[in-house]
Amino acid sequence: MDLRLDDIEATLERYIDGSGAESSLEIFPAEDSHRELTIAAPSREVGGLLQQLFNSTWNPEDTNQATEIYNKIFVLTDVENTQKINFLQTIGRGLLRKYLDLGSTVDLEVAISAFRYALYHTTTEYSNLPVILPRLGTCLLSRFQFSGLTSDINEAIDCLQAAVDLTHEDDPCLPENLCALCKSLSERFKVTKDSADMYRAVREQRRAIHLLSCESPNFPMFMTRLGACLIEEFAITNDIETINEAIAIHRNAVNMALQHHLFLPHFICSLSWSLLHRFYNTKKIQDINEAIEVLQNSISLTSEDNSILPYLLDNLGVSFYARFEFRRDAKDLEYAISVRRRALDTTPPMDSTYSSRLSNLAQCYYRRFDAFKELKDLEKCITIQRQLLSLTSLPTANLKILTTMGSCMIERFRVLGNIIDLEESLNIRQKALELMTPNSPDYLMSLVGVADSLIKLFHETKEDNYVRRAHELLKDLRPPSEIIEPIKNLYDFDYVFELLPLMIWLKDTDSLLPHEILKNIIELVKTVVTLAISLGRNDKALMWLEQGRSVVLNQIYIVKLTIQHLLPINQGLAVKFIDLAESLRSGRLKTNGEDLTGQDHYIVKHWRGIIEEIRCFPKLENFMKSIEYEEIKTYVPCNGTVIILHIDGNGCNSLVLKKEYKSSIDSMEVFNIPLSQISYSKALTLKAKLESWKVQNLRGEEQDDSGRSGRLAYNESTLIGGMEVILEELWELIVDPILKALGLKPMENPTDHLWWCPTGPLSFLPIHAAGKYHSDAPLGSILSDYVVSSYITTLISQANTPGMPLIPNTEKEVKNIKNILNESEIDILTLEGETATVEAVSQAISTHSWVHFACHGTQNSSNPLNSAFHVHDGLLTISKIIQVDIQEADFAFLSACETSSVNKEFPDEALHISAAMLNAGYKSVVGSMWSISDACAPDISKELYKCLLEPVNGKCELDSSKAAWALQQSTKKYRNNWKGEGDHAMSWNWVPFVHFGL
């Protein structure tokens, strides 16, 4: 290599020394800031040596000498136009290759300038134009990938499209140009989220494959590119056939590439990625298992020095992490950490992917801390975040790291109680805020984060300065006309809660659930509620709890109500509001032709303007306003008690609203029952015990096909002391103190009704089943001896859904219910087998006030709004149910698994199917907190419907107001049938059944 460089340099010196008059030639456009460079004609000797140099493998040690040679080339003169263009192409091509090998952006800039000069001085008749254009397009795409400048990607696409247009159909270069165009369109889609780019990319890649011979060694690579585009299209359409095609294409690419071992690991990476995406949608464990298997096999055949190895390990880490989220098996998280460590170890620290892999490892440690609360995992996460800060100077990267670190310091404060961590969280969040302007996309949420730290510090120190600073920080969020004064040292944060919908919609996200925003919102809600309780303002605590829960579903519901109520009054304004909501949700907002995306300050004003317009109409005066305390009291049922369990690192409190019979609303006040025996860490321990019990006593789909979704059948050989202990602890720590404070007495058939509204980790626990269940326990040892319990948030059978395990007893369940209802002469509609399609079920529930689902049900933790019932031809999701116009919705029995299962990350959001049914208009819903037994469901449902039938004028009528009582009676009967079998899993089958609704 040194000899070749020396030869080139010596040859150049000869030509420079022997040249006559030099002619200057500007190779950069006039608007380019680069210096003017001159170039003269090298001989074929120089050209040949350069060609050899560019075709060899670059050695980083040769970089400086090679750069000197390029500079000398630029001072050569006397070149004819065609020779100049050829020579510049050689330089550009060589520098592009050098950039791809060594990553020097200076080389890429010179390559772009060289290609641009060649392009600008080439006529359309010149035959090499279709060659220059794609090379310039490739350079611009490479620069876009590190610069993020939309002008680069737009120009790259223009160049590549021009190259395609100038290339004949039978030209062998056309497929390559089409593939490059597809790649550029895909890259632009990632930034703009314009679906037209992705659809165009798929179309162009299909054309490229059609033109390419299947015997071509590039065919598998072209197939893989198409599969990658289809994965992106699937993210837009959620069409299962699209991801199925992507998987089939990737399988073909893997099979075709078996003889091309060099490319096989790349294709396996792509196959695993497509399987992972289908798993996220369908939750079929077979997909994630296959992804893990093919990756492990490929890794075993890949050498340590192969550049693809870190990518294989990275994908394997993602797959193990995803399976952990589904199965909650700690071993999967251990594997994820192990392979991500190895991926990091095989990545050079200067590699562009090093930081992202380091961040992935930090994510695993944080998740393990979140799951098992071991401080060492949190410490490792914090250490990695500090390391990441030292590796990057990019403001956007630092902003993300600082945001994560701020949350980590809050978590460490919760564990250790060291106020230094709280102070550091404030400093870190303030640094993050300083990196933004009021127009930054996350500016509002960063304000909320800093305010959260300030209010926490006030709570710890009682120094008024902290809460004043929080109030001052958030003052710009208030309407200009609103003046807010402190009330009993408590500043009113109502204005922040009114902006929650806007904060949810402001984030550009591929998911319907913007995770980081919700985390910040939930943290702020908990902080200000705790503050209000500590200052004796239970009314404000209640208001803010109501405003800060179920934010996502509430916003969907608001849009639906807007359509129903505002559309008939003012169609233009209704469309204006809906367009605003949808454009915010998609991440693109324009008003009067001006793009406001990311400009939070102006968006807030625009938002408020539309809201104020809507409030001018009758019955819409309070549209999207914070709900007032007096209004909340009107929702409490007569002679009923609502208990909101608020828990955070400062302790647990139960806010109680009790409405006595014939008492006035004015006389009812919320009061607090402190629960000193239950702490946040204790609640997490109980949650972990319950998860452990479920793992031990519920078998997976691969072991048994008789359950109602992936993990439902009970392991009858396991002893069950764990559940009895959990229910007894719930009784002693939470329920018994509340019952005593309320003065309730036990009775054989209690009539008092109590509605539970748990928050945080308490949302996962079966509070309704609390009690001491040992055989000699007297009356008054269990909650159901005192009250009927509920929670606050057509007849359809689908026993055999294609692709899902058979549920044998749904047919028995449906038959039992049909017999009961037929005897009472109640009309029913039954949809079974092929008749139970998404469309048919949606239509049926829109025209029937009662509905009973006996089918598969799954909770989608990554996108909760895609949690669904499995019917014959697909998924009936939460998002689809909410959109159905149900005229007289009354009662829903959801005899499917996980229909009331709380989202692991956001328990206060109530993102489950039961909540969606309430949101859709059903007054009363029976669901399941976790997987239900197929043997138990028919017995529970049969007894429940018997209890619901009440004679009216000699005729039996279904009465949904008795649903909670009917469920309690049916579970009691089932429980009594298993008395004496306390060591048997079946004796606890009734526990997951719960009632929602007032």
Sequence and secondary structure as in RCSB ss.txt:
>XXXX:A:sequence
MDLRLDDIEATLERYIDGSGAESSLEIFPAEDSHRELTIAAPSREVGGLLQQLFNSTWNPEDTNQATEIYNKIFV
LTDVENTQKINFLQTIGRGLLRKYLDLGSTVDLEVAISAFRYALYHTTTEYSNLPVILPRLGTCLLSRFQFSGLT
SDINEAIDCLQAAVDLTHEDDPCLPENLCALCKSLSERFKVTKDSADMYRAVREQRRAIHLLSCESPNFPMFMTR
LGACLIEEFAITNDIETINEAIAIHRNAVNMALQHHLFLPHFICSLSWSLLHRFYNTKKIQDINEAIEVLQNSIS
LTSEDNSILPYLLDNLGVSFYARFEFRRDAKDLEYAISVRRRALDTTPPMDSTYSSRLSNLAQCYYRRFDAFKEL
KDLEKCITIQRQLLSLTSLPTANLKILTTMGSCMIERFRVLGNIIDLEESLNIRQKALELMTPNSPDYLMSLVGV
ADSLIKLFHETKEDNYVRRAHELLKDLRPPSEIIEPIKNLYDFDYVFELLPLMIWLKDTDSLLPHEILKNIIELV
KTVVTLAISLGRNDKALMWLEQGRSVVLNQIYIVKLTIQHLLPINQGLAVKFIDLAESLRSGRLKTNGEDLTGQD
HYIVKHWRGIIEEIRCFPKLENFMKSIEYEEIKTYVPCNGTVIILHIDGNGCNSLVLKKEYKSSIDSMEVFNIPL
SQISYSKALTLKAKLESWKVQNLRGEEQDDSGRSGRLAYNESTLIGGMEVILEELWELIVDPILKALGLKPMENP
TDHLWWCPTGPLSFLPIHAAGKYHSDAPLGSILSDYVVSSYITTLISQANTPGMPLIPNTEKEVKNIKNILNESE
IDILTLEGETATVEAVSQAISTHSWVHFACHGTQNSSNPLNSAFHVHDGLLTISKIIQVDIQEADFAFLSACETS
SVNKEFPDEALHISAAMLNAGYKSVVGSMWSISDACAPDISKELYKCLLEPVNGKCELDSSKAAWALQQSTKKYR
NNWKGEGDHAMSWNWVPFVHFGL
>XXXX:A:secstr
 HHHHHHHHHHHHHHHHH  S      S TT  S         HHHHHHHHHHHHS   GGGHHHHHHHHHHHTT
     HHHHHHHHHHHHHHHHHHHHHH  HHHHHHHHHHHHHHHHT  TT TTHHHHHHHHHHHHHHHHHHH  H
HHHHHHHHHHHHHHHHS TT TTHHHHHHHHHHHHHHHHHHH  HHHHHHHHHHHHHHHHHS TTSTTHHHHHHH
HHHHHHHHHHHH  HHHHHHHHHHHHHHHHHGGG TTTHHHHHHHHHHHHHHHHHHH  HHHHHHHHHHHHHHHH
TS TT TTHHHHHHHHHHHHHHHHHHH  HHHHHHHHHHHHHHHHTS TTSTTHHHHHHHHHHHHHHHHHHH  H
HHHHHHHHHHHHHHHH   HHHHHHHHHHHHHHHHHHHHHH  HHHHHHHHHHHHHHHHT  TTSTTHHHHHHHH
HHHHHHHHHHH  HHHHHHHHHHTGGGS TT     BTTB   HHHHHTHHHHHHTS  SSSS HHHHHHHHHHH
HHHHHHHHHTT HHHHHHHHHHTSSHHHHHHHHHHHHHHHHTTT HHHHHHHHHHHHHHHHT  EETTEE TT H
HHHHHHHHHHHHHHTTSTT TTTT    HHHHHHTS TTEEEEEEEEETTEEEEEEEEE TT  STT   EEEE 
TT  HHHHHHHHHHHHHHHHHHEE TTT S SSSTT EE TTS  HHHHHHHHHHIIIIIHHHHHHHT    SS 
  EEEEEE GGGGGS GGG B  STT  TTSBGGGT EEEE   EEE S  TTS   TTHHHHHHHHHHHHHHTT
    EE GGG  HHHHHHHHHH SEEEEESEEE  SSSGGG EEEETTEEEEHHHHHHS  SS  EEEEESTTTT
   SS GGG  SHHHHHHHHT SEEEEESS   TTTHHHHHHHHHHHHEEEETTEEEE GGGHHHHHHHHHHHHH
HHTTT TTSGGGGTTTTEEEE  
